């Protein structure tokens, strides 16, 4: 099992501040869970916004727009 600081680094996609090394493994795991939950919430909100915005585009143009957006 990877250590908690390595897991948080993977979740963040960048090294955390040096002060995070003073946190306990339980605190780091909890922080990792909070960050993951926030990322999931943001992903769901963005998906909802894209889906809502796609309704404004004429149906025949949607495949081209999705291709341009990389969806």
C-alpha positions in Angstrom: 0.0 0.0 0.0 1.5 3.4 -1.0 2.2 5.8 1.8 -0.4 8.5 2.5 1.8 11.4 1.3 2.5 9.6 -2.0 -1.2 9.0 -2.5 -2.0 12.6 -1.9 0.8 13.6 -4.3 -0.8 11.4 -6.9 -4.3 12.8 -6.3 -3.1 16.4 -6.5 -0.9 15.8 -9.5 1.9 17.8 -7.9 3.9 17.6 -4.7 2.1 19.0 -1.7 3.6 21.8 0.4 6.4 20.7 2.7 4.3 21.4 5.8 2.0 18.4 4.8 4.9 16.1 5.9 4.0 17.0 9.5 0.5 15.5 9.2 -0.2 12.1 10.5 -1.1 9.3 8.0 -4.7 9.4 9.1 -4.9 13.2 8.5 -3.3 12.8 5.1 -5.7 10.0 4.2 -8.6 12.2 5.2 -7.3 15.2 3.2 -6.8 12.9 0.2 -10.5 11.8 0.5 -11.6 15.4 0.7 -9.6 16.4 -2.4 -11.0 13.4 -4.3 -14.5 14.3 -3.3 -14.0 17.9 -4.4 -12.6 16.7 -7.7 -15.5 14.4 -8.3 -18.0 17.1 -7.5 -16.2 19.5 -9.9 -16.2 16.8 -12.6 -19.9 16.2 -12.2 -20.6 20.0 -12.3 -18.6 20.4 -15.5 -20.2 17.4 -17.1 -23.6 18.9 -16.3 -22.6 22.2 -17.7 -21.4 20.6 -20.9 -24.5 18.6 -21.3 -26.7 21.6 -20.6 -24.7 23.7 -23.1 -25.0 21.0 -25.8 -28.7 21.4 -25.8 -28.2 24.9 -27.2 -26.4 23.5 -30.3 -28.5 22.2 -33.2 -28.7 18.4 -33.1 -27.0 17.9 -36.5 -24.0 20.1 -35.4 -23.5 18.3 -32.0 -21.2 15.5 -33.3 -18.8 18.0 -34.9 -18.8 20.2 -31.8 -18.1 17.2 -29.6 -15.2 16.2 -31.8 -13.8 19.7 -31.6 -14.1 19.7 -27.8 -12.6 16.2 -27.6 -15.7 14.7 -26.0 
